[in-house]
């Protein structure tokens, strides 16, 4: 029986951790480190909560306005 903490990809266990989020803006790349996520302990797949994704969207939009080729930042909770 699979639970909500079972990875649908490999069957491993999803545990609270962090991941690195990247977005290609066409003219550059945004990298956000230390993003809270559920991470599979077996295959490394990750799942980001909706509220975290909304904050990431704001971070990407801010980086888009700066128009840098590479923008690396740490995740900052709202």
N, C-alpha and C positions, 0 to 999 in steps of 0.2 A: 504494500500500500504506500502510495506516494503522499507526502505531506507538503505543506507550503514551504518547508525548509529543505526540500529535496530538489536538487538541480534537475530540470527537465531535459538537459542535454546529456549528462553523463550519470546521473543518479547519486552524485556526491551530496555533501551537506552545504547549504548556504549559511554562512555566518557573517555577522557584522564585521565590516572592515573598511578599507578605503580603496579607491581606484584612481586612475588618471583618465580624465576626459579630454578628448581632442576634437576640434572642429576645423574643417578646411573652409576658409572664407573665399577661396578663389585667388585672392591677392596675397593671402597669408594664412597662417595657422595659429589657432589659440590652443594652449595647453593649460588645463586646470588640474593641479595636483591635489592629493589628499581629499578627494571627494568621498563623502560617506556613501557606502553601498553595501548590499549583501553580496558576498563573494563566495563562489564555490571553492571548497577546500581541495577539490580534486582537479578540475579543469581550468579554474580561474575565471570562468564567466562571471559577469557582474550585473547587478540590477540596481538601478537608482530610483529612489522614491520620487513621487510626483513633485513634492515641494522642493526637493533638491534640484530636480530638473528645471523647475521654474527659476530658481536662483542661478543655475548655469546659463539659462537663456539670457538673463540680464547681464551676466558676466560676458558672454559672447557678444551681445549688442554693444556693450561698452568698448570692448576690444575692436569691434568693427568701426566704431567712430574714431578710434586712435589710428586706424589704418596702418598698422605695423605689419611687417612680413612675418614676424614671430612674436607672439605675446604669451609669456609664461607667468602664471600666477598660482597662488594657493587658494583653495576653496575657503570662502568666508561665509559662514552662516548668516542669514538675515537677522 
